[in-house]
Amino acid sequence: ILGASEGKFMPKAGLWLNRVKQTFGVLLLGVAIVLLSRVITDSSMLILWAALSVGTGFWLNQWGGKWRIVWRSGAYMLLIWGATLLVGAALGATDPLKPLDIVTRSSLASQTQNSHFKTIHSVAELNENLRVAQQQNKKVLVEFYADWCVSCKIMEKEIFAQSDIQQQLQDWVLLKADVTQNTAQERALQQQFTIFGPPAVLFFSDGQELANSRLVGEVTKTQFMGHLQKYAP
């Protein structure tokens, strides 16, 4: 149809096309920040999002035409959101969608610490903890975790930091297999159980992994609780 109409229905190149290119440029900057969030996990991420929001707001405010009031409204919203992100960064928050949330990274770390997870990095450390747990007649939960794993952080916050989950796990030995650095020992630990990457949760009893018990990938709190009840002592 476009060919037969000799391009009559095609929009003409002009200012709008430049706006489209610039918009995709802004989106690519957003993608870059998302990728950086796999490596940078502190509140400095909020500063990057704030810079993008404020810069986009000033850029959008320069748009004119009959939709000028729309562009200016969007610009003001972006500027306000950018300022909110800066406040959140100053408070130590790490979630750009909840910059003023009380649950910051530090408080989350405190909650996780209270759940008595012990960090390990090697097969030898795991075997030693399994041996001690077997002597104490306790079951063992091993969480494979990495700082760059987004799903791991979600599970840390929505599952392992929850008081009812911690209550359910109080009689377990809790181990966190931290594979953030991807060292030879950490790779060997993953290969020992054919774990291709975090998150993964393994359950042990009497020094052996319980059959068909492992959870691979991100799960919800409800799914985890239902799965845990099958193996609770």
Accessible surface in RSA format (square Angstrom, percent):
REM  Atomic radii and reference values for relative SASA: ProtOr
REM  Chains: A
REM  Algorithm: Lee & Richards
REM  Probe-radius: 1.40
REM  Slices: 20
REM RES _ NUM      All-atoms   Total-Side   Main-Chain    Non-polar    All polar
REM                ABS   REL    ABS   REL    ABS   REL    ABS   REL    ABS   REL
RES ILE A   1   175.80 100.0 132.89  99.0  42.91 103.4 136.63  98.4  39.18 106.3
RES LEU A   2    93.95  52.3  90.28  64.6   3.67   9.2  90.60  63.6   3.35   9.0
RES GLY A   3    66.13  81.5   0.00   N/A  66.13  81.5  45.29 124.3  20.84  46.7
RES ALA A   4    95.40  87.7  55.72  86.0  39.68  90.3  67.88  95.6  27.51  72.9
RES SER A   5    18.86  15.9   8.98  12.0   9.88  22.8  18.77  40.0   0.09   0.1
RES GLU A   6   148.45  85.2 114.02  86.3  34.43  82.0  47.69  92.2 100.76  82.3
RES GLY A   7    20.54  25.3   0.00   N/A  20.54  25.3  17.62  48.4   2.92   6.5
RES LYS A   8   161.39  78.7 131.51  80.7  29.88  71.1  78.68  70.8  82.71  88.1
RES PHE A   9   148.26  74.2 120.40  74.6  27.85  72.5 125.94  76.4  22.31  63.9
RES MET A  10    97.34  50.4  92.74  61.4   4.60  11.0  82.13  69.8  15.21  20.2
RES PRO A  11    88.11  64.2  63.91  58.3  24.20  88.0  75.55  62.4  12.56  78.0
RES LYS A  12   153.23  74.8 142.86  87.7  10.37  24.7 106.23  95.6  47.00  50.1
RES ALA A  13    83.30  76.6  51.92  80.1  31.38  71.4  53.11  74.8  30.19  80.0
RES GLY A  14    35.58  43.9   0.00   N/A  35.58  43.9  31.92  87.6   3.66   8.2
RES LEU A  15   117.74  65.6 105.92  75.8  11.82  29.7 107.61  75.6  10.13  27.3
RES TRP A  16   113.57  45.6 106.15  51.4   7.42  17.4 109.67  58.5   3.90   6.3
RES LEU A  17    69.13  38.5  69.13  49.5   0.00   0.0  69.13  48.6   0.00   0.0
RES ASN A  18    62.02  42.8  61.80  59.7   0.22   0.5   7.94  19.1  54.08  52.3
RES ARG A  19    50.69  21.3  50.61  25.8   0.08   0.2  14.94  20.4  35.76  21.7
RES VAL A  20    55.64  36.6  53.36  48.3   2.28   5.5  55.63  48.3   0.01   0.0
RES LYS A  21   128.93  62.9 116.35  71.4  12.58  29.9  72.07  64.9  56.86  60.6
RES GLN A  22    77.02  43.1  67.44  49.3   9.58  22.8  35.42  75.4  41.60  31.6
RES THR A  23    52.53  37.4  52.53  53.3   0.00   0.0  45.76  61.5   6.77  10.2
RES PHE A  24   122.53  61.3 122.49  75.9   0.05   0.1 122.49  74.3   0.05   0.1
RES GLY A  25    30.97  38.2   0.00   N/A  30.97  38.2  28.34  77.8   2.63   5.9
RES VAL A  26    35.26  23.2  34.10  30.9   1.16   2.8  34.10  29.6   1.16   3.1
RES LEU A  27   103.31  57.5  98.64  70.6   4.68  11.8 101.18  71.1   2.13   5.7
RES LEU A  28   123.15  68.6 117.69  84.2   5.47  13.7 117.96  82.8   5.19  14.0
RES LEU A  29   103.71  57.8 102.90  73.6   0.81   2.0 103.21  72.5   0.51   1.4
RES GLY A  30    10.06  12.4   0.00   N/A  10.06  12.4  10.06  27.6   0.00   0.0
RES VAL A  31    79.06  52.0  77.53  70.2   1.54   3.7  78.24  68.0   0.83   2.2
RES ALA A  32    45.96  42.3  41.05  63.4   4.91  11.2  44.91  63.3   1.05   2.8
RES ILE A  33    15.53   8.8  15.53  11.6   0.00   0.0  15.53  11.2   0.00   0.0
RES VAL A  34    74.62  49.1  73.49  66.5   1.13   2.7  74.62  64.8   0.00   0.0
RES LEU A  35   115.41  64.3 109.30  78.2   6.11  15.4 109.60  77.0   5.81  15.6
RES LEU A  36    78.04  43.5  77.07  55.1   0.97   2.4  77.97  54.8   0.07   0.2
RES SER A  37    32.79  27.7  29.39  39.2   3.40   7.8  22.10  47.1  10.69  15.0
RES ARG A  38   113.98  47.9 112.58  57.4   1.40   3.3  19.30  26.4  94.68  57.4
RES VAL A  39   119.14  78.4  96.02  86.9  23.11  55.7  99.45  86.4  19.69  53.4
RES ILE A  40    56.90  32.4  52.30  39.0   4.59  11.1  56.19  40.5   0.70   1.9
RES THR A  41    25.87  18.4  13.90  14.1  11.97  28.5   6.47   8.7  19.41  29.3
RES ASP A  42    67.69  47.4  66.26  65.9   1.43   3.4  23.84  56.1  43.85  43.7
RES SER A  43    29.28  24.7  27.55  36.8   1.73   4.0   1.57   3.3  27.72  38.8
RES SER A  44    43.13  36.4  40.48  54.0   2.64   6.1  38.18  81.3   4.95   6.9
RES MET A  45     8.34   4.3   8.34   5.5   0.00   0.0   8.34   7.1   0.00   0.0
RES LEU A  46     0.00   0.0   0.00   0.0   0.00   0.0   0.00   0.0   0.00   0.0
RES ILE A  47    88.75  50.5  88.46  65.9   0.29   0.7  88.46  63.7   0.29   0.8
RES LEU A  48    63.23  35.2  61.38  43.9   1.85   4.6  61.65  43.3   1.57   4.2
RES TRP A  49    56.77  22.8  56.77  27.5   0.00   0.0  52.33  27.9   4.44   7.2
RES ALA A  50     0.97   0.9   0.74   1.1   0.23   0.5   0.97   1.4   0.00   0.0
RES ALA A  51    65.68  60.4  47.42  73.2  18.27  41.6  56.96  80.2   8.72  23.1
RES LEU A  52    30.30  16.9  24.26  17.4   6.04  15.2  29.65  20.8   0.66   1.8
RES SER A  53    12.54  10.6  10.09  13.5   2.44   5.6   2.44   5.2  10.09  14.1
RES VAL A  54    41.79  27.5  41.79  37.8   0.00   0.0  41.79  36.3   0.00   0.0
RES GLY A  55    39.05  48.2   0.00   N/A  39.05  48.2  32.81  90.0   6.23  14.0
RES THR A  56    20.98  14.9  17.38  17.6   3.60   8.6  17.52  23.5   3.46   5.2
RES GLY A  57     0.00   0.0   0.00   N/A   0.00   0.0   0.00   0.0   0.00   0.0
RES PHE A  58   119.20  59.6 117.14  72.6   2.06   5.4 117.14  71.0   2.06   5.9
RES TRP A  59    51.51  20.7  47.95  23.2   3.57   8.4  47.21  25.2   4.30   7.0
RES LEU A  60    25.84  14.4  25.84  18.5   0.00   0.0  25.84  18.1   0.00   0.0
RES ASN A  61    45.61  31.5  44.08  42.6   1.53   3.7   1.65   4.0  43.95  42.5
RES GLN A  62   135.15  75.6 110.07  80.4  25.08  59.7  37.74  80.3  97.42  73.9
RES TRP A  63    27.98  11.2  27.98  13.5   0.00   0.0  27.98  14.9   0.00   0.0
RES GLY A  64    33.01  40.7   0.00   N/A  33.01  40.7  18.21  50.0  14.80  33.2
RES GLY A  65    66.26  81.7   0.00   N/A  66.26  81.7  42.01 115.3  24.25  54.3
RES LYS A  66   186.41  90.9 144.98  89.0  41.43  98.6 100.07  90.1  86.34  92.0
RES TRP A  67   142.31  57.1 141.94  68.7   0.36   0.9 128.61  68.6  13.70  22.2
RES ARG A  68    91.52  38.4  91.39  46.6   0.12   0.3  42.87  58.6  48.64  29.5
RES ILE A  69   132.43  75.4 126.63  94.3   5.80  14.0 130.11  93.7   2.32   6.3
RES VAL A  70    70.75  46.6  65.09  58.9   5.67  13.7  68.01  59.1   2.74   7.4
RES TRP A  71    68.81  27.6  68.73  33.3   0.08   0.2  64.51  34.4   4.30   7.0
RES ARG A  72    88.39  37.1  88.39  45.1   0.00   0.0  15.31  20.9  73.08  44.3
RES SER A  73    54.82  46.3  49.66  66.3   5.16  11.9  31.29  66.6  23.53  33.0
RES GLY A  74    20.96  25.8   0.00   N/A  20.96  25.8  19.81  54.4   1.15   2.6
RES ALA A  75     0.00   0.0   0.00   0.0   0.00   0.0   0.00   0.0   0.00   0.0
RES TYR A  76   112.23  52.4 111.44  63.4   0.78   2.0  86.68  65.1  25.55  31.5
RES MET A  77   135.70  70.3 129.90  86.0   5.80  13.8 105.15  89.4  30.56  40.5
RES LEU A  78    52.99  29.5  52.67  37.7   0.32   0.8  52.99  37.2   0.00   0.0
RES LEU A  79    46.80  26.1  42.03  30.1   4.77  12.0  42.22  29.7   4.58  12.3
RES ILE A  80   119.72  68.1 116.45  86.8   3.27   7.9 119.48  86.0   0.24   0.7
RES TRP A  81   100.96  40.5 100.22  48.5   0.74   1.7  85.22  45.4  15.74  25.5
RES GLY A  82     0.00   0.0   0.00   N/A   0.00   0.0   0.00   0.0   0.00   0.0
RES ALA A  83    52.57  48.3  49.90  77.0   2.67   6.1  51.69  72.8   0.89   2.3
RES THR A  84    30.21  21.5  26.51  26.9   3.70   8.8  13.36  17.9  16.85  25.5
RES LEU A  85     1.47   0.8   1.47   1.1   0.00   0.0   1.47   1.0   0.00   0.0
RES LEU A  86    87.83  48.9  82.46  59.0   5.37  13.5  82.68  58.1   5.15  13.9
RES VAL A  87    78.10  51.4  75.14  68.0   2.96   7.1  78.10  67.9   0.00   0.0
RES GLY A  88     0.00   0.0   0.00   N/A   0.00   0.0   0.00   0.0   0.00   0.0
RES ALA A  89    12.80  11.8   4.33   6.7   8.47  19.3   4.65   6.6   8.15  21.6
RES ALA A  90    90.87  83.6  47.75  73.7  43.12  98.1  60.22  84.8  30.65  81.2
RES LEU A  91   117.71  65.6  91.95  65.8  25.75  64.7  96.20  67.6  21.51  57.9
RES GLY A  92    30.64  37.8   0.00   N/A  30.64  37.8  24.34  66.8   6.31  14.1
RES ALA A  93     2.58   2.4   2.54   3.9   0.03   0.1   2.58   3.6   0.00   0.0
RES THR A  94    42.07  29.9  29.84  30.3  12.23  29.1   8.70  11.7  33.37  50.4
RES ASP A  95    45.63  32.0  42.05  41.9   3.58   8.5  21.80  51.3  23.83  23.8
RES PRO A  96    39.03  28.4  38.88  35.4   0.14   0.5  38.88  32.1   0.14   0.9
RES LEU A  97   146.92  81.8 128.69  92.1  18.24  45.8 129.23  90.8  17.69  47.6
RES LYS A  98   110.58  53.9 104.90  64.4   5.68  13.5  62.25  56.0  48.33  51.5
RES PRO A  99     6.16   4.5   5.93   5.4   0.23   0.8   5.93   4.9   0.23   1.4
RES LEU A 100   100.69  56.1  79.44  56.8  21.25  53.4  80.73  56.7  19.96  53.7
RES ASP A 101    45.46  31.8  30.95  30.8  14.51  34.3  15.64  36.8  29.81  29.7
RES ILE A 102   156.04  88.8 143.74 107.1  12.29  29.6 150.12 108.1   5.92  16.1
RES VAL A 103    59.19  38.9  46.75  42.3  12.44  30.0  46.78  40.6  12.41  33.7
RES THR A 104    19.46  13.8  17.42  17.7   2.04   4.9  13.06  17.5   6.40   9.7
RES ARG A 105   108.29  45.5 105.77  53.9   2.52   6.0  32.03  43.8  76.26  46.2
RES SER A 106    84.85  71.7  69.35  92.6  15.49  35.7  56.11 119.5  28.74  40.3
RES SER A 107    40.60  34.3  34.59  46.2   6.00  13.8  40.25  85.7   0.34   0.5
RES LEU A 108    31.00  17.3  31.00  22.2   0.00   0.0  31.00  21.8   0.00   0.0
RES ALA A 109    57.82  53.2  47.07  72.6  10.75  24.5  53.33  75.1   4.49  11.9
RES SER A 110    54.91  46.4  51.41  68.6   3.51   8.1  26.16  55.7  28.75  40.3
RES GLN A 111    69.77  39.0  68.63  50.2   1.14   2.7  19.91  42.4  49.85  37.8
RES THR A 112    11.55   8.2  11.50  11.7   0.05   0.1  10.26  13.8   1.29   1.9
RES GLN A 113   139.73  78.1 125.38  91.6  14.35  34.2  42.78  91.1  96.95  73.5
RES ASN A 114    91.77  63.3  80.19  77.5  11.58  27.9  21.04  50.6  70.73  68.4
RES SER A 115     5.50   4.6   1.31   1.7   4.19   9.7   3.42   7.3   2.08   2.9
RES HIS A 116   148.90  81.4 131.22  91.2  17.68  45.2  94.73  97.6  54.17  63.0
RES PHE A 117    29.11  14.6   4.43   2.7  24.67  64.2   4.82   2.9  24.29  69.5
RES LYS A 118   116.11  56.6 111.72  68.5   4.39  10.4  74.88  67.4  41.23  43.9
RES THR A 119    64.69  46.0  47.50  48.2  17.20  41.0  24.01  32.3  40.68  61.5
RES ILE A 120     0.63   0.4   0.63   0.5   0.00   0.0   0.63   0.5   0.00   0.0
RES HIS A 121    68.58  37.5  68.58  47.7   0.00   0.0  49.59  51.1  18.99  22.1
RES SER A 122    11.10   9.4  11.10  14.8   0.00   0.0   6.16  13.1   4.94   6.9
RES VAL A 123    34.01  22.4  32.24  29.2   1.78   4.3  32.24  28.0   1.78   4.8
RES ALA A 124    74.07  68.1  61.14  94.4  12.92  29.4  67.10  94.5   6.96  18.4
RES GLU A 125    71.39  41.0  67.02  50.7   4.37  10.4  33.54  64.9  37.85  30.9
RES LEU A 126     0.44   0.2   0.44   0.3   0.00   0.0   0.44   0.3   0.00   0.0
RES ASN A 127    77.80  53.7  72.16  69.7   5.64  13.6  26.51  63.8  51.29  49.6
RES GLU A 128    84.13  48.3  80.93  61.2   3.20   7.6  45.62  88.2  38.51  31.4
RES ASN A 129    16.24  11.2  14.20  13.7   2.03   4.9   1.26   3.0  14.98  14.5
RES LEU A 130    13.17   7.3  12.40   8.9   0.77   1.9  12.49   8.8   0.68   1.8
RES ARG A 131   112.69  47.3 109.23  55.7   3.45   8.2  64.64  88.3  48.04  29.1
RES VAL A 132    54.31  35.7  54.31  49.2   0.00   0.0  54.31  47.2   0.00   0.0
RES ALA A 133     1.29   1.2   0.78   1.2   0.51   1.2   1.00   1.4   0.28   0.8
RES GLN A 134    91.61  51.2  78.37  57.3  13.24  31.5  16.67  35.5  74.95  56.8
RES GLN A 135   128.65  71.9  89.64  65.5  39.02  92.9  43.48  92.5  85.18  64.6
RES GLN A 136    99.93  55.9  76.06  55.6  23.86  56.8  33.76  71.9  66.16  50.2
RES ASN A 137   132.14  91.1 109.04 105.4  23.10  55.6  28.94  69.6 103.20  99.8
RES LYS A 138    87.03  42.5  78.46  48.1   8.57  20.4  36.85  33.2  50.18  53.4
RES LYS A 139    48.89  23.9  47.12  28.9   1.77   4.2  25.12  22.6  23.77  25.3
RES VAL A 140     2.97   2.0   2.97   2.7   0.00   0.0   2.97   2.6   0.00   0.0
RES LEU A 141     0.00   0.0   0.00   0.0   0.00   0.0   0.00   0.0   0.00   0.0
RES VAL A 142     0.68   0.4   0.68   0.6   0.00   0.0   0.68   0.6   0.00   0.0
RES GLU A 143     1.01   0.6   1.01   0.8   0.00   0.0   0.29   0.6   0.72   0.6
RES PHE A 144     0.22   0.1   0.22   0.1   0.00   0.0   0.22   0.1   0.00   0.0
RES TYR A 145    26.07  12.2  26.07  14.8   0.00   0.0   5.78   4.3  20.29  25.0
RES ALA A 146     0.00   0.0   0.00   0.0   0.00   0.0   0.00   0.0   0.00   0.0
RES ASP A 147    49.32  34.5  49.32  49.1   0.00   0.0   9.34  22.0  39.97  39.9
RES TRP A 148    97.37  39.1  96.74  46.8   0.63   1.5  91.25  48.7   6.13   9.9
RES CYS A 149     7.86   5.9   4.64   5.2   3.22   7.6   3.66   9.3   4.20   4.5
RES VAL A 150    66.01  43.4  63.36  57.4   2.65   6.4  63.36  55.0   2.65   7.2
RES SER A 151    30.16  25.5  28.80  38.4   1.35   3.1   2.16   4.6  27.99  39.2
RES CYS A 152     0.03   0.0   0.00   0.0   0.03   0.1   0.03   0.1   0.00   0.0
RES LYS A 153    59.76  29.2  57.55  35.3   2.21   5.3  48.13  43.3  11.63  12.4
RES ILE A 154    60.41  34.4  56.58  42.2   3.82   9.2  60.34  43.5   0.06   0.2
RES MET A 155     2.14   1.1   1.60   1.1   0.54   1.3   1.91   1.6   0.23   0.3
RES GLU A 156     9.61   5.5   9.61   7.3   0.00   0.0   5.04   9.7   4.57   3.7
RES LYS A 157    59.99  29.3  59.06  36.2   0.93   2.2  46.63  42.0  13.36  14.2
RES GLU A 158    95.50  54.8  91.64  69.3   3.87   9.2  26.28  50.8  69.22  56.5
RES ILE A 159     0.91   0.5   0.91   0.7   0.00   0.0   0.91   0.7   0.00   0.0
RES PHE A 160     0.86   0.4   0.07   0.0   0.79   2.1   0.40   0.2   0.45   1.3
RES ALA A 161     7.75   7.1   0.85   1.3   6.90  15.7   0.85   1.2   6.90  18.3
RES GLN A 162    62.39  34.9  61.10  44.7   1.29   3.1   3.70   7.9  58.70  44.5
RES SER A 163    92.26  78.0  80.92 108.0  11.34  26.1  49.90 106.3  42.37  59.4
RES ASP A 164    63.04  44.2  54.01  53.8   9.03  21.4  41.34  97.3  21.70  21.6
RES ILE A 165     0.06   0.0   0.06   0.0   0.00   0.0   0.06   0.0   0.00   0.0
RES GLN A 166    41.04  23.0  33.79  24.7   7.26  17.3  13.65  29.1  27.39  20.8
RES GLN A 167   111.27  62.2 104.74  76.5   6.53  15.5  42.83  91.2  68.44  51.9
RES GLN A 168    61.69  34.5  48.52  35.5  13.18  31.4   4.87  10.4  56.82  43.1
RES LEU A 169     3.32   1.9   2.23   1.6   1.10   2.8   2.37   1.7   0.96   2.6
RES GLN A 170   113.59  63.5  81.04  59.2  32.55  77.5  30.57  65.1  83.01  63.0
RES ASP A 171    83.15  58.2  78.98  78.6   4.17   9.9  16.66  39.2  66.49  66.3
RES TRP A 172    12.55   5.0   0.14   0.1  12.41  29.1   0.13   0.1  12.42  20.2
RES VAL A 173    31.61  20.8  27.91  25.3   3.70   8.9  31.61  27.5   0.00   0.0
RES LEU A 174     9.33   5.2   5.19   3.7   4.14  10.4   5.19   3.6   4.14  11.2
RES LEU A 175     0.12   0.1   0.12   0.1   0.00   0.0   0.12   0.1   0.00   0.0
RES LYS A 176    25.70  12.5  25.70  15.8   0.00   0.0   5.39   4.9  20.31  21.6
RES ALA A 177     0.00   0.0   0.00   0.0   0.00   0.0   0.00   0.0   0.00   0.0
RES ASP A 178    25.35  17.8  25.35  25.2   0.00   0.0   0.78   1.8  24.57  24.5
RES VAL A 179     1.38   0.9   0.38   0.3   1.00   2.4   0.38   0.3   1.00   2.7
RES THR A 180    24.92  17.7  16.13  16.3   8.79  21.0  16.13  21.7   8.79  13.3
RES GLN A 181   133.82  74.8 110.21  80.5  23.61  56.2  36.50  77.7  97.31  73.8
RES ASN A 182    76.55  52.8  71.37  69.0   5.17  12.5  18.29  44.0  58.26  56.3
RES THR A 183    62.74  44.6  55.40  56.2   7.34  17.5  59.92  80.5   2.82   4.3
RES ALA A 184    68.44  62.9  57.44  88.6  11.01  25.0  58.66  82.6   9.78  25.9
RES GLN A 185   112.51  62.9 108.22  79.1   4.29  10.2  33.31  70.9  79.21  60.1
RES GLU A 186     3.71   2.1   3.71   2.8   0.00   0.0   0.00   0.0   3.71   3.0
RES ARG A 187   102.06  42.9 101.19  51.6   0.88   2.1  33.03  45.1  69.04  41.8
RES ALA A 188    44.75  41.1  39.91  61.6   4.85  11.0  41.42  58.3   3.34   8.8
RES LEU A 189     0.00   0.0   0.00   0.0   0.00   0.0   0.00   0.0   0.00   0.0
RES GLN A 190    20.73  11.6  20.73  15.1   0.00   0.0   4.72  10.1  16.00  12.1
RES GLN A 191   132.66  74.2 111.77  81.7  20.89  49.7  45.31  96.4  87.35  66.3
RES GLN A 192   105.24  58.9  74.93  54.8  30.31  72.2   7.88  16.8  97.36  73.8
RES PHE A 193    30.28  15.1  24.85  15.4   5.43  14.1  29.45  17.9   0.83   2.4
RES THR A 194    93.69  66.6  81.13  82.2  12.56  29.9  56.58  76.0  37.12  56.1
RES ILE A 195    11.40   6.5   2.61   1.9   8.79  21.2   4.25   3.1   7.15  19.4
RES PHE A 196   196.09  98.1 157.78  97.7  38.30  99.7 162.36  98.4  33.73  96.5
RES GLY A 197    26.02  32.1   0.00   N/A  26.02  32.1  16.21  44.5   9.81  22.0
RES PRO A 198    19.23  14.0   1.75   1.6  17.48  63.6   1.82   1.5  17.41 108.2
RES PRO A 199    11.23   8.2  11.06  10.1   0.17   0.6  11.06   9.1   0.17   1.0
RES ALA A 200     0.34   0.3   0.00   0.0   0.34   0.8   0.34   0.5   0.00   0.0
RES VAL A 201     0.93   0.6   0.93   0.8   0.00   0.0   0.93   0.8   0.00   0.0
RES LEU A 202     0.22   0.1   0.22   0.2   0.00   0.0   0.22   0.2   0.00   0.0
RES PHE A 203     0.09   0.0   0.09   0.1   0.00   0.0   0.09   0.1   0.00   0.0
RES PHE A 204     3.98   2.0   3.98   2.5   0.00   0.0   3.98   2.4   0.00   0.0
RES SER A 205    25.73  21.7  20.32  27.1   5.41  12.5   4.98  10.6  20.75  29.1
RES ASP A 206    90.17  63.2  80.28  79.9   9.89  23.4  20.56  48.4  69.61  69.4
RES GLY A 207    22.37  27.6   0.00   N/A  22.37  27.6   6.76  18.5  15.61  35.0
RES GLN A 208   130.00  72.7 128.64  94.0   1.36   3.2  45.36  96.5  84.64  64.2
RES GLU A 209    52.28  30.0  30.16  22.8  22.12  52.7  16.25  31.4  36.04  29.4
RES LEU A 210    39.42  22.0  36.26  25.9   3.15   7.9  38.41  27.0   1.01   2.7
RES ALA A 211    85.20  78.3  59.74  92.2  25.46  57.9  69.39  97.7  15.82  41.9
RES ASN A 212   148.56 102.4 111.28 107.5  37.28  89.8  38.89  93.6 109.68 106.0
RES SER A 213     0.55   0.5   0.00   0.0   0.55   1.3   0.00   0.0   0.55   0.8
RES ARG A 214    78.37  32.9  61.64  31.4  16.73  39.8  30.74  42.0  47.64  28.9
RES LEU A 215    25.00  13.9  23.48  16.8   1.52   3.8  24.74  17.4   0.26   0.7
RES VAL A 216   101.36  66.7  71.40  64.6  29.96  72.2  71.40  62.0  29.96  81.3
RES GLY A 217    25.29  31.2   0.00   N/A  25.29  31.2  24.42  67.0   0.86   1.9
RES GLU A 218    89.57  51.4  58.44  44.2  31.13  74.1  19.40  37.5  70.17  57.3
RES VAL A 219    24.26  16.0  17.57  15.9   6.69  16.1  19.37  16.8   4.89  13.3
RES THR A 220    77.42  55.1  73.10  74.1   4.32  10.3  74.19  99.6   3.23   4.9
RES LYS A 221    71.26  34.8  67.57  41.5   3.69   8.8  41.69  37.5  29.57  31.5
RES THR A 222   112.47  80.0 104.32 105.8   8.16  19.4  72.85  97.8  39.63  59.9
RES GLN A 223   108.64  60.8  96.03  70.2  12.61  30.0  39.82  84.8  68.82  52.2
RES PHE A 224     0.07   0.0   0.03   0.0   0.04   0.1   0.03   0.0   0.04   0.1
RES MET A 225    38.02  19.7  38.02  25.2   0.00   0.0  36.46  31.0   1.56   2.1
RES GLY A 226    34.74  42.8   0.00   N/A  34.74  42.8  29.00  79.6   5.75  12.9
RES HIS A 227    25.56  14.0  22.19  15.4   3.37   8.6  14.89  15.3  10.67  12.4
RES LEU A 228     0.06   0.0   0.04   0.0   0.02   0.1   0.04   0.0   0.02   0.1
RES GLN A 229   113.42  63.4  91.29  66.7  22.13  52.7  24.02  51.1  89.40  67.8
RES LYS A 230   154.91  75.6 116.47  71.5  38.44  91.5  75.40  67.9  79.51  84.7
RES TYR A 231    36.50  17.0  34.88  19.8   1.63   4.2  24.19  18.2  12.31  15.2
RES ALA A 232    37.24  34.2  17.36  26.8  19.87  45.2  17.36  24.5  19.87  52.6
RES PRO A 233   105.26  76.7  41.32  37.7  63.94 232.4  73.97  61.1  31.29 194.5
END  Absolute sums over single chains surface
CHAIN  1 A    13888.3      11730.7       2157.6       8804.8       5083.5
END  Absolute sums over all chains
TOTAL         13888.3      11730.7       2157.6       8804.8       5083.5
